């Protein structure tokens, strides 16, 4: 096994293609089949509402208008580390807002 890894991955440039340390951007290592299947499911469910439509112009419109905007929004959100609030954080935020309204 080590012979195979050394000869086919470590001595060639292939290690730079799959090692996370060598990825240029943070979210570029999503090249697996599971990721593609998941994304296709999201496209069909959220954007196309599971409707069977064979029109290419409609698909291109959805991809350019909706999917690209959503993708850019999600990428910016992940880069800024914006997540859902937990229950403790939500309660603390409610108290802060209530305190600001009193002042």
Protein Blocks (a to p, Z undefined) as FASTA:
>chain_A
ZZmmmmmmmmmmklmmmmmklpmblklmmcbfklmmmmmmmmmmmmnnopacfbfklmmm
mmmmmmmmmmmmmmmmmmnopacddfklmmmmmmmmmmmmmZZ
